[in-house]
Amino acid sequence: MTKIVDVIDAMERNAKGISFNDLCKVCDHFFGKPRQTASSHRVYKTPWRGDPRINIQNDKGMAKNYQVTQVLLAIKRLKELENDEK
């Protein structure tokens, strides 16, 4: 089983080579269960309004690179919010 830290490291090195399942694992870890899974998209709730939004799509088993970048930005923002609360 791939560790979340390893997937994030791979995402930071190259946003193009990430599987959709690995991106789902990362999103589930940081943002909980998706609020929408009925279509080809998975939409996650964030503790802020607006961008970066978490809306990922399966593209023949792979994650779209711009969506990987959005997830990385959202994780960064989430960590900043957590640090501000401390």
C-alpha positions, 0 to 999 in steps of 0.5 A, spaced: 500 500 500 502 506 498 503 511 503 500 518 503 507 521 504 510 518 498 504 520 493 505 527 495 512 527 494 511 524 487 505 529 486 510 535 488 516 532 483 511 530 477 503 532 477 503 528 470 504 521 473 499 520 478 494 515 478 487 517 480 486 512 485 492 515 489 490 522 488 483 519 491 487 516 497 490 523 498 484 527 498 480 522 502 486 523 508 486 530 508 479 532 506 474 526 508 469 523 504 467 526 498 461 530 498 459 528 490 461 521 487 455 520 482 459 522 476 466 522 473 468 527 478 469 527 486 468 533 489 471 534 496 469 539 501 474 544 504 474 549 510 474 555 506 470 558 500 472 559 493 479 556 490 483 552 491 477 547 490 477 540 490 474 537 484 478 531 481 476 527 475 478 520 473 482 520 466 483 513 464 485 511 471 490 517 471 489 524 475 489 530 471 495 534 472 492 541 473 487 537 478 493 534 482 496 541 482 490 544 485 490 538 491 497 540 492 495 548 493 489 546 497 493 541 502 498 547 503 492 552 505 489 547 509 496 546 513 497 554 513 490 554 516 492 549 522 498 553 523 494 559 524 489 556 529 495 554 534 
